[in-house]
Amino acid sequence: MRKFLITIAISSLSLSSFSQIVSLNPQEITKLKTLITKDLETKKLYIGFQKSTLKYLDEQPNPIDTIRTEGLLKGNPKKEKTSLALKDMSKMFALALEYRLSGNKECLSKCAEFLKAWSKINQPNGDPIDDTNLDDAIEAYDLTKSELTPTDKKLIDNWLSATALAEINSKRMVAGRGTATNNWNSHRLKIVGEIGFALNDQEFINWAIENLKTQINVNLNADGTSIDFKQRDAMHYHVYDLEPMLRLAIIIDRAKGINFYTYESPKGSSIQKSVNWLLPYIKGEKQHEEYVNTTVKFDRDRAKNNEPGFAPGTMFKPTLALPVIKLSIYFDPTQIAVLSSIDQKAKNWQTIIDQILFSK
């Protein structure tokens, strides 16, 4: 049963427009097909993608009943088991995309097999740090939902809906808990929003939008800092906090909703200000020693476990901000220059997809 109420209807968003908002829409798929045909580099990368994807036709899904990553140290058996199971996520997305590009029905069938297996086995536990790993599954569904049988679609819809409801009704969402306002909530909003747009569920959509307004107000500061940076003394967590908010903001914008990049909260905070606050550290104009004054025990535990990047005093590496810069380009194309300065890797298949999905 749904235990939440939506008090404000977002009348500017029409459900009829939400055919494919989370993933590449038909026009973007056509654009990608054209690139494959006309650009030799893209064609070469696609051939590599296709070759690896077709191997998945011989593989079996490996769903896990409960995703467990949050709060577990590297080497923990539960975390390692989850890591193996989560490899299914990228396989689902690859199969779905290959179907859209080539029309290969075997890829559609295999993608549906993976989605159904997870829908039957996985039990949502309302932990957004665990559920944030479902991005690729949601995109795979968004790409294939119009082609699924009514029975399969209902099964997958129920799983995704249960996941969103578990997040909304989670004890971790209770007012007064840090997890109701820190990076956990940013990931919670992203997951609920993605599911809402994928399912055309207006209640989930409205809930994500209204709570994103609140999150920008309570999580981000007018000077560009975030409560996660203050608590963890780590740019790493500022980035981890902004990435899901940016992803949700892009989805909302693609649905012709509010521009949440420039949206300012009552106290003057905004995603844009918090992205801009990062820039001097990305450009090397400022440096930061990570986790020196963290207030979170788990950070210290990871340092003791010798996990790379978590030792107090580790210098922030600009490349860690790549996810935020890549996403912010959607709203601010001038960030392309910043991206070029820190991303020296050659173009790859994912880069091409991102350029199409995260550009207006």
N, C-alpha and C positions, 0 to 999 in steps of 0.2 A: 504494500500500500504506500502511496506517496504521502509523505508527512510534511511536505513544504507547501507554502502558499506563494503565489506570484502576485504581488500587489500592484505592479505597474506593467501594463502591456506595451510591448514595443511595436506600435502600430506601423512603423515605417518599414518593417521587415515583412515581406510576403513569403509565406511558405512555398508558393509556387516557384520561387526563384532559387530554392535550395536543392536543385537537382544534383549538383556536384560542386560543393563549396570547399570541402576539406581537402579534396584531391584535385588532380588536373581535370578540368572540365572538357567537354568535347572539342571546343575551339582550341584549347591548349594541346590536346592530344593531336589534333590536326597540325598544329604548328610544329610539334615535335616530329611528326612523320615527315613533314616537309624538310626539316633540318637534316634528318637521316638521309633523305633522298638527295639533297643538294650539297651538303657539307661533308667532305670526305672524312674529316676528323670525327665528326659526330657519328657518321656511318660506321667507322672503325670501332668506336666505343660501344655503339649499339650491338654490333656483331658479338663483341665480348660479353656484353650483358645478356644477350639472347642465349649464347652458348652455355653460360653458367646457370641461367634460369631453367633451361630445358632439362638440366640434370635433376631439378627438384621434382620432376614428374615421376621419378623412380624412388622418391623418399616418402616416408610416412610421418604424419604429424607427431609431435612430442609434447602435448599439452601438459600443464602442471595444475594441480588443483588450487594451490595458493601461491601466488607470486611472492617471493621473499627476497628483497634486496635491502630495504630500509633498515638501518641500524645494525647491519651485520658486517663484520670485518672480512677482508679478502681472505679466502681460504676456508671460510665457514661452509660446511657441506650443503646447507640449505641454499646459500647464495650461489654456490657452484652449480647445484642442480637447476636452480632457476635460470642461471646464465645459459646453460645448455638448451633449456626449453625455449627461452626467448629468441633463439636463432630462428624459430618459426616465423617471427614477426616480419623480418626482411624477406623471407621466402614468400610469404603471402603477398606482400606488396609487389615483389618482382613478378610473380605469376599473374597478378591482376593487371599490372602495367603491360606485360607482354601480350596478354589477351587483347587489351585495347589497341595495341600497336599492330599486331599481326592477325588478330581474329582467331587465333589457335584455341579451339574449344577445349582441348585437353588441359590447357593452362587454366581456363575458367573452372573446369571441373575439379582440378587439383586445388585451386585456391579455395573453392567452396568446401572441399574436404577438410582443409586446414582450419577454416573458419568454424565449421560445424564441430570439429573435434574439440576446439577450445571452448565453444559455446556449451558443450555437454559436460566438460570436465572442470573448467575453471570456475572457482567460487570467489566472487569479489569480496574483499575484506575492508573496503573503504579507506585504504592507505594510498594516498596520491603519489608517494614516492615509488611505490610498487606499480600502481596503475599507469603512471606516466610512460611506462614501457610499451603501452598498447597503441601508440601512434600509428605504426605501420599497419596494424590489423584494422584500425578504423579507416585508414585511407584505402586499404585493399577492399574493404566492404563498400566504401563510397564509390569506388571504381566499378564494382561488379553488381551492386544491389539491384539494378534494373534488369539484370540477366538471371538472377537467382529464381529458383522455384518458390512459390508462395510458402511452402512448408519450410524450406531452408531459410528463407528470409525471416520468417516468424521466429525460428529458433535463434538466429543470430541477433535479431532485434531484441529479443528477451534478454539475452546475455549482456548486450551493450546497455540496455535500459537498466538492468540490475546493477551494473557497474556504476552508472551515473547516480542512481539512487543510493547506493552504498556510500558514495562520496558525500552526497548532499546530507544524508542522515547520519554520518559518522560521528562518533563521540569526539573525534579529533577536530570537529568543526565547532564544538561548543564554545561559546563566547568566554573569553578569559584565558583560553589555552593559547600558547604560543603558536601551535600548529594551525590555529584558525586565522592567523595573520601573516605568518612568515612564508618562506618559499614553498612550504607544503601547500598552502592555500593557492599560491600562484599555479602550481601544477594541478591542483584540484579543479580550479576554474577552467583551465585549458582542456582537461579531459571531459568535463561535463559539457563544455561548449562544443568540442569536436563531436561528441556523441549526439548532442542536440541537433547540430546541423546535418550530420550524417543520417539521422533518423527522421529529420523534419519534425522534431518534437519542440513545439513552441515554448512549453513550460521550461524545459531544460535550457533552451536558448535565452529566455528572459532571465532565468535565475543566474546564468553565467554572466550576462551583461550587467545586471544590477550589482552583482557581487564584485565584478571587475572595477566598477566605479568606487566601491568601498575599499577594495584592495589597494588601488592607487592612492587613496587618501590615507590609509593606515600603514601601508607597507613602505611607500616611497616618501621621501622628504623633499621639501621645496629646494634644498641645496643640491639635489641629485643623488644623495646617498640613500641607502635602504636600511630597514631594520636588520636585514640579514647581514649586511656589511658591518653594522654596529655590533651585532651579537657575535659574529664569527671572526671579525677583523680579517676578512679575506675577500679579495676581489672575486675569487672563484665563486663565492656564494651570491655576490651581487649579480654576476652573470647568470648563475643557475636560477636566480629569482626572476630576472628580466626575460629570459628566453621563453618560458611558457606564456608570460603576459603578451609578448610580441606575437607569438604564434596565434593566440586567441584574437588579438587585435587585427591581425591580417585576415583571419577567417571572417570576422565581423565586417571588415571593410569590403571583402569580396562579396558579402551578402548585401552590400550597399547600406550598411549601418553607420554608426557613429565612428569618427576617426579617433580611436583611442590612443593613438601615438601622441597627438598634440593635446588631447583632452586634459584639462587641468582640474584637479580636485579642489574642494573648498579651501584647503590649506596651501594651494599653489604647487603641489607636486604633479609630475607627469612622467610618463614613460620616456618621452623625448629628453627631458632634463636629466633623467637617470642614465640614459645612453650617452648623452653629451658629457656627463661627469666622468665617464670611463675614458673618453678620448685621450686626455693627456697621458694616461697610463699605457694606453695602447701605442701611442706615438713615441713613447720613451721620454717624454718631457717630465714625467714624474715616475717614481718607483714605489713599490709597496712590498713590505715583508709580510708574508701571509701568516695568519693564525697566532701571532705573537701574543695577542691579548684575547683570544677566543674565550667565550664563557660556556662553551659546549663541550662536555666530557667526551663525546664521540670523536671530536676532532683530535683530542689528545690520545685517545685509544688508537686511532688510525696511525698517528705518528709513532706510537710505541710498537705498532704492528709493521713498521717500516714500509708503509704504503707510500709510493712516490707522490711528492707534491704536498704532503700534509705535515711535514716537519716544520715546527715554528721557525720563522725567519726565512723560509723558502721564498725567493723573489718571484713575484707575479710575472708570468710569461704572457705577452700580448696575444699569442696564438690561442690562449684559453678563451679569449673574447670573440673568437671567430663566429660562434653561433649567433651572438647578438648582432654583430656587424652585418652578417649575411642577411638576417631578417630585417634589420632596420633600413636596408637599402630599398625595401618595398615602399617605405614612406619617404625616405630621404636619399635620392640617387647620388648625392654628393659623397655618401659614405663609400662609394665604389673605390675612390682613391685610397681611403683608409684600408679597405679590404686588400687592395693590391699591395699595400706596403707591408702587410703581415702574412699574407698567404702567397707563398712562392711556389706552391705545388702546381704541377701541370693540371690542365683541365681534365676532369674525369666525368663519368656518366652522371653521378649525383649532382655535380656542378651544373650540368646542362638542365637537369630537371628543376633544380632550385632556381635557375635563372628564369625559367618559364613560369614556375609557380609563384615566385616571390617578386614579380615585377608587374607593374600596372599596364 
